[in-house]
Amino acid sequence: MQLNDHLTLQDFIAVVRNFEEVQLSEASRARVQKSRQFIEKIVERGDPVYGVNTGFGKFQNTRIERDQLEELQRNLILSHSIGVGEPFPKDVVRGMLLLRAQSLAMGHSGVRPVVIEGLLNFLNHQIHPVVPSQGSVGSSGDLAPLSHLTLALIGEGEVEHKGQIRAAREVLSELGLEPIVLQAKEGLALINGTQAMCSLLALLIHDVEILLSSVDIAAASSVEALKGSHKPFSEGVVRLRPYPGAKQVSENLRNLLQHSEIAVSHENCEKVQDAYSLRATPQVHGASRDALKHAREILDIEMNSVTDNPLIFPDEEKVISGGNFHGQPLALAADYAGIAIAELANISERRIEQMLNPALSGLPAFLAEQGGLNSGLMISQYTAASLVSENKVLAHPASVDSIPTSANQEDHVSMGTIACRKAHQIFENTLWVIAIELTSAAQALDFQAPLKPGQGVKAVYDLIRSEIPHLERDRYFKPEVSKIREMVRTGRLVQAAREAVGQLH
């Protein structure tokens, strides 16, 4: 793949998780060289320009001599590499490398092509800097994480290569790669930006799109297990309040529930209405879909933006200090996404309770064959409740917080990376809750036999039962829930449903 004017989420995943190699296009190289020539002209003239020949942050008015400019950039990276906590996963780091290269390749940062090629060499040789996950306030972008990324580029710090953590300089030497000696502006250009939070958000948005279809499958399975009505999912209902997400969810449910023998069996029952967690599924799931669609739109803009400071406009021979490094758009989007995902777990846990509580389901208590001797799925609801409660704490927005930094020069910050990290944890928790709902629904559907559920639900039920047997008596079934969770994460569950029903949003 060549870096070009527009990076898509599909491109991002191809490089970050599928290890597709990346090259700098000739058009991008020309833009970068033009921008760099203007920086070199500034250095030659000695004009005072922030980050080129001045200090940083509060030291913006301190002039730096020409023979100290390389030391200035090196010192910037060394001093800013003070992140803490567990390192980011490999895919997050690869995303940071790609997104930083993409931003610099747009030709408004003033770096040499060799700097971008250094980032791409790390990607193509699968050299992954060890980047601590904590320490960014999200403005001036992700300073600490990006400094650790750049630290490896200059031959310092540690990297992961072929499964081992080693000194960066040692790995570069082994592969015949030279550490980059940073020149004027280049260190600052590498660390002023939103690439840690953007990489996190990109991976979240990609992964959550599989989750969205899976939660609809789980809901449809619960509807069948509880002999719920299909009427709330009719096209006529959603047409009167036509949110895009609700329309998609209603269509999914209708497709999944087609040809249901269970539905026919209770057409004339006395029950008037189902609980909200069943009949309001399109409205709740749909609202989360719409929120996540907005986050996706923010992501598309951010992946193709120039986010460092100052910005270089070589055609007009201007250097402008602005605020493109500020993470507020991503912070708000990530908080919103986290809340949207948390709500999917909230309503899922209520459907679990509907199935396990005999007063609500009409099924055996906790879906146990011999209740009392066996506890059945009783404690799985405890686990779901715990995860949902944890999500509620994590869903508190990070973006409403700000602590001034750099002696009040940077007096409003976004906390965007914290928002993205929290959203990932909410996602991981939600995967467990959905897996528990699917486990419960499969067990409950066993009690509806010989009646068959809708064709999409049956396909998923058959997949689960092909690997996980009915719970006749208590056993250690945590590994089984883990297996269903992986079916969701990898898309196997969605694929099984799609093969049965065709269309599935």
VEXMIDO-760932 format. One record per residue (C-alpha): residue number from 1; x, y, z. Coordinates in nm, 2 decimals, decimal comma. Example, Ala and Ser with C-alpha at 12.3 -4.5 7.8 and 13.67 -1.06 7.14 Angstrom:
{1 {1,23 -0,45 0,78}}
{2 {1,37 -0,11 0,71}}
This chain:
{1 {0,00 0,00 0,00}}
{2 {0,11 0,36 -0,07}}
{3 {0,04 0,65 0,16}}
{4 {-0,20 0,87 -0,03}}
{5 {-0,44 1,16 0,04}}
{6 {-0,70 0,94 0,20}}
{7 {-0,65 0,65 0,45}}
{8 {-0,96 0,44 0,51}}
{9 {-1,04 0,22 0,81}}
{10 {-1,00 -0,08 0,58}}
{11 {-0,65 0,03 0,48}}
{12 {-0,57 0,09 0,85}}
{13 {-0,67 -0,27 0,95}}
{14 {-0,49 -0,42 0,65}}
{15 {-0,16 -0,26 0,77}}
{16 {-0,21 -0,28 1,15}}
{17 {-0,35 -0,63 1,19}}
{18 {-0,28 -0,80 0,85}}
{19 {0,08 -0,66 0,82}}
{20 {0,04 -0,52 0,47}}
{21 {0,35 -0,32 0,38}}
{22 {0,34 0,06 0,32}}
{23 {0,54 0,29 0,10}}
{24 {0,56 0,66 0,07}}
{25 {0,41 0,77 -0,27}}
{26 {0,60 1,00 -0,50}}
{27 {0,33 1,26 -0,47}}
{28 {0,36 1,26 -0,09}}
{29 {0,74 1,27 -0,12}}
{30 {0,72 1,58 -0,33}}
{31 {0,49 1,75 -0,08}}
{32 {0,71 1,66 0,21}}
{33 {1,03 1,78 0,04}}
{34 {0,86 2,12 -0,05}}
{35 {0,76 2,16 0,32}}
{36 {1,11 2,07 0,44}}
{37 {1,28 2,31 0,20}}
{38 {1,08 2,60 0,36}}
{39 {1,19 2,49 0,71}}
{40 {1,55 2,48 0,60}}
{41 {1,51 2,83 0,46}}
{42 {1,38 2,95 0,80}}
{43 {1,68 2,79 0,98}}
{44 {1,91 2,96 0,73}}
{45 {1,76 3,30 0,79}}
{46 {1,74 3,26 1,16}}
{47 {1,38 3,37 1,19}}
{48 {1,24 3,28 1,54}}
{49 {0,98 3,00 1,48}}
{50 {0,83 2,80 1,76}}
{51 {0,97 2,45 1,78}}
{52 {1,22 2,51 1,50}}
{53 {1,47 2,73 1,68}}
{54 {1,29 2,80 2,01}}
{55 {1,22 2,60 2,33}}
{56 {0,89 2,42 2,38}}
{57 {0,58 2,50 2,58}}
{58 {0,66 2,76 2,85}}
{59 {1,01 2,79 2,69}}
{60 {0,86 2,92 2,37}}
{61 {1,05 3,25 2,39}}
{62 {1,39 3,09 2,45}}
{63 {1,60 3,11 2,14}}
{64 {1,82 2,81 2,05}}
{65 {2,14 2,85 1,86}}
{66 {2,17 2,69 1,52}}
{67 {2,44 2,45 1,63}}
{68 {2,21 2,32 1,91}}
{69 {1,91 2,24 1,69}}
{70 {1,97 1,87 1,66}}
{71 {2,04 1,85 2,04}}
{72 {1,71 2,04 2,10}}
{73 {1,51 1,78 1,91}}
{74 {1,68 1,49 2,07}}
{75 {1,64 1,63 2,42}}
{76 {1,27 1,69 2,35}}
{77 {1,22 1,32 2,28}}
{78 {1,43 1,20 2,58}}
{79 {1,26 1,43 2,83}}
{80 {0,91 1,36 2,71}}
{81 {0,94 0,98 2,72}}
{82 {0,79 0,95 3,06}}
{83 {0,48 0,75 3,01}}
{84 {0,38 0,48 3,26}}
{85 {0,16 0,17 3,29}}
{86 {0,12 -0,14 3,08}}
{87 {0,25 -0,10 2,72}}
{88 {-0,01 -0,06 2,45}}
{89 {-0,09 -0,38 2,25}}
{90 {0,10 -0,43 1,92}}
{91 {-0,19 -0,33 1,70}}
{92 {-0,23 0,00 1,88}}
{93 {0,14 0,08 1,83}}
{94 {0,13 -0,02 1,46}}
{95 {-0,17 0,21 1,43}}
{96 {0,03 0,49 1,58}}
{97 {0,31 0,44 1,34}}
{98 {0,08 0,44 1,04}}
{99 {-0,13 0,74 1,14}}
{100 {0,18 0,94 1,23}}
{101 {0,33 0,87 0,89}}
{102 {0,00 0,95 0,72}}
{103 {-0,02 1,29 0,89}}
{104 {0,34 1,38 0,82}}
{105 {0,31 1,27 0,45}}
{106 {0,05 1,54 0,39}}
{107 {0,33 1,79 0,37}}
{108 {0,25 2,05 0,63}}
{109 {0,49 1,94 0,91}}
{110 {0,83 2,02 0,77}}
{111 {1,00 1,69 0,82}}
{112 {1,24 1,51 0,57}}
{113 {1,11 1,21 0,38}}
{114 {1,37 0,99 0,57}}
{115 {1,17 1,05 0,89}}
{116 {0,85 0,91 0,74}}
{117 {1,04 0,62 0,58}}
{118 {1,18 0,54 0,93}}
{119 {0,82 0,50 1,06}}
{120 {0,73 0,29 0,76}}
{121 {1,05 0,07 0,81}}
{122 {0,92 -0,01 1,16}}
{123 {0,59 -0,12 1,02}}
{124 {0,73 -0,32 0,73}}
{125 {1,00 -0,49 0,95}}
{126 {0,74 -0,54 1,23}}
{127 {0,95 -0,34 1,49}}
{128 {0,71 -0,23 1,75}}
{129 {0,83 0,04 2,01}}
{130 {0,73 -0,03 2,37}}
{131 {0,48 0,25 2,44}}
{132 {0,34 0,29 2,79}}
{133 {-0,04 0,34 2,78}}
{134 {-0,07 0,61 3,05}}
{135 {0,06 0,96 3,06}}
{136 {-0,12 1,15 2,79}}
{137 {-0,36 1,44 2,86}}
{138 {-0,46 1,46 2,50}}
{139 {-0,31 1,80 2,42}}
{140 {-0,06 1,89 2,28}}
{141 {-0,18 1,56 2,15}}
{142 {-0,03 1,24 2,28}}
{143 {0,31 1,38 2,38}}
{144 {0,43 1,10 2,61}}
{145 {0,31 0,80 2,40}}
{146 {0,44 0,95 2,07}}
{147 {0,77 1,03 2,24}}
{148 {0,81 0,67 2,33}}
{149 {0,73 0,58 1,97}}
{150 {0,99 0,83 1,85}}
{151 {1,24 0,72 2,11}}
{152 {1,29 0,39 1,93}}
{153 {1,32 0,57 1,60}}
{154 {1,63 0,75 1,73}}
{155 {1,77 0,42 1,86}}
{156 {1,68 0,46 2,22}}
{157 {1,43 0,27 2,45}}
{158 {1,30 -0,08 2,37}}
{159 {1,10 -0,25 2,09}}
{160 {0,91 -0,57 2,05}}
{161 {1,04 -0,77 1,75}}
{162 {0,96 -1,14 1,68}}
{163 {0,80 -1,18 2,02}}
{164 {1,09 -1,05 2,22}}
{165 {1,15 -0,71 2,40}}
{166 {1,49 -0,58 2,31}}
{167 {1,69 -0,26 2,29}}
{168 {1,59 -0,06 1,99}}
{169 {1,95 0,02 1,88}}
{170 {2,03 -0,35 1,89}}
{171 {1,73 -0,45 1,67}}
{172 {1,80 -0,17 1,42}}
{173 {2,16 -0,27 1,39}}
{174 {2,07 -0,63 1,33}}
{175 {1,83 -0,53 1,05}}
{176 {2,08 -0,29 0,89}}
{177 {1,87 0,02 0,98}}
{178 {2,02 0,35 1,10}}
{179 {1,86 0,54 1,39}}
{180 {1,72 0,88 1,27}}
{181 {1,92 1,19 1,37}}
{182 {1,64 1,44 1,41}}
{183 {1,69 1,79 1,26}}
{184 {1,51 2,12 1,31}}
{185 {1,13 2,08 1,38}}
{186 {1,13 1,70 1,33}}
{187 {1,11 1,59 1,69}}
{188 {0,82 1,82 1,76}}
{189 {0,65 1,71 1,44}}
{190 {0,67 1,35 1,55}}
{191 {0,51 1,40 1,89}}
{192 {0,26 1,67 1,85}}
{193 {-0,05 1,48 1,74}}
{194 {-0,35 1,26 1,83}}
{195 {-0,22 0,93 1,70}}
{196 {-0,24 0,72 2,02}}
{197 {-0,60 0,81 2,08}}
{198 {-0,68 0,79 1,71}}
{199 {-0,53 0,44 1,68}}
{200 {-0,73 0,32 1,98}}
{201 {-1,05 0,47 1,84}}
{202 {-0,99 0,32 1,50}}
{203 {-0,95 -0,03 1,64}}
{204 {-1,26 0,01 1,86}}
{205 {-1,48 0,13 1,58}}
{206 {-1,37 -0,16 1,36}}
{207 {-1,43 -0,42 1,63}}
{208 {-1,75 -0,28 1,75}}
{209 {-1,91 -0,31 1,41}}
{210 {-1,91 -0,69 1,46}}
{211 {-2,05 -0,65 1,81}}
{212 {-2,35 -0,45 1,68}}
{213 {-2,48 -0,74 1,47}}
{214 {-2,40 -0,99 1,75}}
{215 {-2,61 -0,80 2,01}}
{216 {-2,91 -0,81 1,77}}
{217 {-2,85 -1,19 1,73}}
{218 {-2,84 -1,22 2,11}}
{219 {-3,16 -1,02 2,15}}
{220 {-3,34 -1,22 1,89}}
{221 {-3,23 -1,54 2,06}}
{222 {-3,37 -1,41 2,39}}
{223 {-3,70 -1,31 2,23}}
{224 {-3,75 -1,66 2,11}}
{225 {-3,63 -1,82 2,44}}
{226 {-3,89 -1,61 2,62}}
{227 {-4,17 -1,65 2,36}}
{228 {-4,16 -1,27 2,30}}
{229 {-4,37 -1,10 2,05}}
{230 {-4,23 -1,01 1,70}}
{231 {-4,48 -0,73 1,64}}
{232 {-4,27 -0,45 1,80}}
{233 {-4,01 -0,51 1,52}}
{234 {-4,25 -0,45 1,24}}
{235 {-4,16 -0,20 0,97}}
{236 {-4,47 0,00 1,05}}
{237 {-4,36 0,07 1,40}}
{238 {-4,02 0,19 1,32}}
{239 {-4,14 0,40 1,02}}
{240 {-4,32 0,63 1,27}}
{241 {-3,99 0,71 1,44}}
{242 {-3,74 0,65 1,16}}
{243 {-3,40 0,67 1,32}}
{244 {-3,15 0,50 1,09}}
{245 {-3,01 0,27 1,36}}
{246 {-3,36 0,16 1,48}}
{247 {-3,45 0,07 1,12}}
{248 {-3,14 -0,14 1,08}}
{249 {-3,20 -0,33 1,41}}
{250 {-3,57 -0,39 1,33}}
{251 {-3,48 -0,53 0,99}}
{252 {-3,21 -0,76 1,15}}
{253 {-3,46 -0,89 1,40}}
{254 {-3,73 -0,95 1,14}}
{255 {-3,48 -1,15 0,93}}
{256 {-3,34 -1,35 1,23}}
{257 {-3,69 -1,44 1,35}}
{258 {-3,84 -1,55 1,02}}
{259 {-4,01 -1,89 1,00}}
{260 {-4,03 -1,93 1,38}}
{261 {-4,23 -2,22 1,51}}
{262 {-4,20 -2,07 1,86}}
{263 {-4,38 -1,76 1,75}}
{264 {-4,67 -1,95 1,59}}
{265 {-4,71 -2,15 1,92}}
{266 {-4,81 -1,84 2,12}}
{267 {-4,99 -1,63 1,86}}
{268 {-5,31 -1,63 2,08}}
{269 {-5,16 -1,60 2,42}}
{270 {-5,30 -1,37 2,69}}
{271 {-4,98 -1,17 2,73}}
{272 {-5,03 -0,80 2,63}}
{273 {-4,67 -0,66 2,63}}
{274 {-4,32 -0,78 2,67}}
{275 {-4,06 -0,61 2,89}}
{276 {-3,88 -0,31 2,75}}
{277 {-3,56 -0,51 2,72}}
{278 {-3,73 -0,72 2,45}}
{279 {-3,97 -0,49 2,27}}
{280 {-3,76 -0,17 2,28}}
{281 {-3,45 -0,35 2,14}}
{282 {-3,46 -0,15 1,81}}
{283 {-3,48 0,18 1,99}}
{284 {-3,20 0,10 2,24}}
{285 {-2,96 -0,09 2,00}}
{286 {-3,04 0,16 1,73}}
{287 {-2,95 0,46 1,94}}
{288 {-2,61 0,30 2,01}}
{289 {-2,56 0,23 1,63}}
{290 {-2,63 0,60 1,55}}
{291 {-2,39 0,71 1,82}}
{292 {-2,12 0,49 1,69}}
{293 {-2,18 0,60 1,34}}
{294 {-2,11 0,95 1,45}}
{295 {-1,78 0,83 1,61}}
{296 {-1,69 0,67 1,28}}
{297 {-1,74 1,00 1,10}}
{298 {-1,51 1,17 1,34}}
{299 {-1,25 0,90 1,30}}
{300 {-1,26 0,93 0,91}}
{301 {-1,17 1,30 0,94}}
{302 {-0,90 1,25 1,21}}
{303 {-0,72 0,97 1,02}}
{304 {-0,67 1,21 0,73}}
{305 {-0,57 1,52 0,92}}
{306 {-0,25 1,71 1,00}}
{307 {-0,24 1,73 1,38}}
{308 {0,10 1,87 1,47}}
{309 {0,21 2,23 1,55}}
{310 {0,32 2,47 1,41}}
{311 {0,18 2,40 1,07}}
{312 {0,39 2,47 0,75}}
{313 {0,23 2,64 0,45}}
{314 {0,52 2,64 0,20}}
{315 {0,32 2,79 -0,09}}
{316 {0,24 3,10 0,12}}
{317 {0,57 3,08 0,31}}
{318 {0,38 3,08 0,64}}
{319 {0,42 2,90 0,97}}
{320 {0,11 2,91 1,19}}
{321 {0,08 2,79 1,55}}
{322 {-0,27 2,65 1,59}}
{323 {-0,46 2,39 1,78}}
{324 {-0,49 2,09 1,55}}
{325 {-0,32 1,87 1,81}}
{326 {-0,61 1,91 2,05}}
{327 {-0,79 1,58 2,11}}
{328 {-1,13 1,72 2,19}}
{329 {-1,31 1,58 1,89}}
{330 {-1,18 1,23 1,96}}
{331 {-1,24 1,27 2,33}}
{332 {-1,60 1,35 2,29}}
{333 {-1,65 1,08 2,02}}
{334 {-1,48 0,81 2,24}}
{335 {-1,68 0,90 2,55}}
{336 {-2,00 0,89 2,34}}
{337 {-1,89 0,55 2,19}}
{338 {-1,82 0,41 2,54}}
{339 {-2,16 0,52 2,66}}
{340 {-2,32 0,37 2,35}}
{341 {-2,15 0,03 2,40}}
{342 {-2,22 0,03 2,78}}
{343 {-2,59 0,06 2,70}}
{344 {-2,58 -0,26 2,48}}
{345 {-2,45 -0,44 2,79}}
{346 {-2,71 -0,28 3,02}}
{347 {-3,00 -0,40 2,81}}
{348 {-2,84 -0,74 2,75}}
{349 {-2,81 -0,80 3,13}}
{350 {-3,18 -0,73 3,17}}
{351 {-3,26 -0,99 2,91}}
{352 {-3,04 -1,24 3,10}}
{353 {-3,24 -1,17 3,41}}
{354 {-3,57 -1,22 3,22}}
{355 {-3,45 -1,57 3,12}}
{356 {-3,31 -1,68 3,45}}
{357 {-3,59 -1,55 3,68}}
{358 {-3,87 -1,80 3,68}}
{359 {-4,13 -1,54 3,78}}
{360 {-4,05 -1,36 3,45}}
{361 {-3,97 -1,64 3,21}}
{362 {-4,20 -1,93 3,30}}
{363 {-3,89 -2,15 3,26}}
{364 {-3,70 -2,34 3,53}}
{365 {-3,52 -2,12 3,78}}
{366 {-3,18 -2,02 3,65}}
{367 {-3,24 -2,26 3,37}}
{368 {-3,13 -2,55 3,59}}
{369 {-3,26 -2,90 3,52}}
{370 {-3,28 -2,99 3,89}}
{371 {-3,28 -2,66 4,07}}
{372 {-3,14 -2,68 4,42}}
{373 {-2,91 -2,96 4,36}}
{374 {-2,79 -2,76 4,06}}
{375 {-2,75 -2,38 4,05}}
{376 {-2,76 -2,36 3,67}}
{377 {-2,67 -2,02 3,53}}
{378 {-2,75 -1,83 3,85}}
{379 {-2,40 -1,68 3,90}}
{380 {-2,36 -1,59 3,53}}
{381 {-2,61 -1,31 3,59}}
{382 {-2,40 -1,19 3,89}}
{383 {-2,10 -1,17 3,66}}
{384 {-2,30 -0,98 3,40}}
{385 {-2,44 -0,74 3,67}}
{386 {-2,08 -0,68 3,79}}
{387 {-1,95 -0,60 3,44}}
{388 {-2,25 -0,37 3,37}}
{389 {-2,19 -0,19 3,70}}
{390 {-1,82 -0,15 3,61}}
{391 {-1,91 -0,01 3,27}}
{392 {-2,12 0,25 3,44}}
{393 {-1,82 0,38 3,63}}
{394 {-1,60 0,37 3,31}}
{395 {-1,87 0,55 3,11}}
{396 {-1,82 0,87 3,32}}
{397 {-1,68 1,10 3,05}}
{398 {-1,31 1,18 3,05}}
{399 {-1,37 1,47 2,81}}
{400 {-1,53 1,69 3,07}}
{401 {-1,20 1,71 3,27}}
{402 {-0,91 1,93 3,21}}
{403 {-0,59 2,00 3,41}}
{404 {-0,36 2,28 3,29}}
{405 {-0,01 2,17 3,20}}
{406 {0,32 2,34 3,10}}
{407 {0,29 2,62 3,36}}
{408 {-0,06 2,71 3,23}}
{409 {0,06 2,76 2,87}}
{410 {-0,14 2,45 2,78}}
{411 {-0,44 2,55 2,99}}
{412 {-0,71 2,33 2,84}}
{413 {-0,65 1,96 2,76}}
{414 {-0,88 1,69 2,63}}
{415 {-0,80 1,37 2,82}}
{416 {-0,89 1,20 2,49}}
{417 {-0,66 0,90 2,53}}
{418 {-0,81 0,82 2,86}}
{419 {-1,16 0,83 2,70}}
{420 {-1,04 0,59 2,43}}
{421 {-0,88 0,35 2,68}}
{422 {-1,19 0,35 2,89}}
{423 {-1,41 0,28 2,58}}
{424 {-1,19 -0,03 2,50}}
{425 {-1,24 -0,17 2,85}}
{426 {-1,62 -0,11 2,82}}
{427 {-1,61 -0,30 2,49}}
{428 {-1,42 -0,59 2,65}}
{429 {-1,67 -0,61 2,93}}
{430 {-1,96 -0,60 2,69}}
{431 {-1,83 -0,89 2,49}}
{432 {-1,86 -1,10 2,81}}
{433 {-2,21 -0,98 2,88}}
{434 {-2,33 -1,07 2,53}}
{435 {-2,16 -1,41 2,56}}
{436 {-2,35 -1,47 2,88}}
{437 {-2,68 -1,37 2,71}}
{438 {-2,61 -1,61 2,42}}
{439 {-2,52 -1,89 2,67}}
{440 {-2,85 -1,83 2,86}}
{441 {-3,06 -1,81 2,54}}
{442 {-2,92 -2,14 2,41}}
{443 {-3,00 -2,31 2,74}}
{444 {-3,35 -2,15 2,74}}
{445 {-3,42 -2,25 2,38}}
{446 {-3,35 -2,61 2,48}}
{447 {-3,66 -2,59 2,71}}
{448 {-3,87 -2,48 2,41}}
{449 {-3,80 -2,79 2,21}}
{450 {-3,92 -2,94 1,99}}
{451 {-4,04 -2,60 1,87}}
{452 {-3,78 -2,44 1,65}}
{453 {-3,68 -2,07 1,66}}
{454 {-3,65 -1,83 1,37}}
{455 {-3,41 -1,94 1,10}}
{456 {-3,13 -1,69 1,20}}
{457 {-3,16 -1,77 1,57}}
{458 {-3,16 -2,14 1,49}}
{459 {-2,84 -2,11 1,28}}
{460 {-2,66 -1,95 1,58}}
{461 {-2,81 -2,19 1,83}}
{462 {-2,69 -2,48 1,61}}
{463 {-2,34 -2,33 1,60}}
{464 {-2,33 -2,29 1,98}}
{465 {-2,46 -2,64 2,04}}
{466 {-2,21 -2,79 1,79}}
{467 {-1,94 -2,71 2,04}}
{468 {-2,12 -2,66 2,37}}
{469 {-2,37 -2,91 2,50}}
{470 {-2,69 -2,85 2,70}}
{471 {-2,63 -2,79 3,07}}
{472 {-2,79 -3,09 3,23}}
{473 {-2,61 -3,06 3,56}}
{474 {-2,37 -2,81 3,70}}
{475 {-2,02 -2,81 3,55}}
{476 {-1,73 -2,57 3,50}}
{477 {-1,86 -2,37 3,20}}
{478 {-1,65 -2,06 3,21}}
{479 {-1,44 -2,19 2,92}}
{480 {-1,77 -2,24 2,72}}
{481 {-1,87 -1,88 2,78}}
{482 {-1,52 -1,78 2,67}}
{483 {-1,57 -1,98 2,35}}
{484 {-1,89 -1,80 2,27}}
{485 {-1,72 -1,47 2,34}}
{486 {-1,46 -1,56 2,08}}
{487 {-1,74 -1,66 1,83}}
{488 {-1,86 -1,30 1,87}}
{489 {-1,52 -1,13 1,86}}
{490 {-1,41 -1,32 1,55}}
{491 {-1,74 -1,28 1,36}}
{492 {-1,82 -1,66 1,35}}
{493 {-2,15 -1,59 1,51}}
{494 {-2,25 -1,32 1,26}}
{495 {-2,13 -1,53 0,97}}
{496 {-2,35 -1,82 1,08}}
{497 {-2,65 -1,59 1,10}}
{498 {-2,58 -1,43 0,76}}
{499 {-2,55 -1,77 0,59}}
{500 {-2,90 -1,85 0,72}}
{501 {-3,08 -1,51 0,65}}
{502 {-2,86 -1,33 0,39}}
{503 {-2,90 -0,97 0,48}}
{504 {-2,78 -0,86 0,82}}
{505 {-2,67 -0,50 0,91}}
